[in-house]
Amino acid sequence: MDKIVKTDAEWQAQLSDLAYKVTRKHGTERAFTHDNFPKDPGTFRCICCGAALFDQKTKFDSGTGWPSFYAPLDPEMVGEQDDRSWFMRRTEVHCNRCDAHLGHVFPDGPAPTGLRYCINGVALTFEPED
């Protein structure tokens, strides 16, 4: 995979203020503010680099207020790292192609994986199937 590397100024020019805050500065959008994606078949892509991250087939309503998935489209595209901010220990997930912060993964999701990838909606775009 080709890594995407840009300066902070380039990311700021490319992204909305909220998308920049979330993806480049590890922010979090407010719950229930960005889960208006179509329910049709398609692919969720990284807002920063366009990498294919999640399939609509793995999306589910977790009731948390953030788009949730039980598995990434390609596990190699979604990286994980320890996050000890906010006096908690969580597993942060990011796009492996451009290092954009996406959200967190938790071990309380549905079968078949038991995982809940809790993703900031502003970090994603949706591409419908043709």
Rosetta blueprint (number, residue, H / E / L):
1 M L
2 D L
3 K L
4 I L
5 V L
6 K L
7 T L
8 D H
9 A H
10 E H
11 W H
12 Q H
13 A H
14 Q H
15 L L
16 S L
17 D H
18 L H
19 A H
20 Y H
21 K H
22 V H
23 T H
24 R H
25 K H
26 H L
27 G L
28 T L
29 E L
30 R L
31 A L
32 F L
33 T L
34 H L
35 D L
36 N L
37 F L
38 P L
39 K L
40 D L
41 P L
42 G E
43 T E
44 F E
45 R E
46 C E
47 I L
48 C L
49 C L
50 G L
51 A L
52 A E
53 L E
54 F E
55 D E
56 Q H
57 K H
58 T H
59 K E
60 F E
61 D L
62 S L
63 G L
64 T L
65 G L
66 W L
67 P L
68 S E
69 F E
70 Y L
71 A L
72 P L
73 L L
74 D L
75 P H
76 E H
77 M H
78 V E
79 G E
80 E E
81 Q E
82 D E
83 D E
84 R L
85 S H
86 W H
87 F H
88 M L
89 R L
90 R E
91 T E
92 E E
93 V E
94 H E
95 C E
96 N L
97 R L
98 C L
99 D L
100 A L
101 H E
102 L E
103 G E
104 H E
105 V E
106 F E
107 P L
108 D L
109 G L
110 P L
111 A L
112 P L
113 T L
114 G L
115 L L
116 R E
117 Y E
118 C E
119 I E
120 N L
121 G H
122 V H
123 A H
124 L E
125 T E
126 F E
127 E E
128 P E
129 E L
130 D L
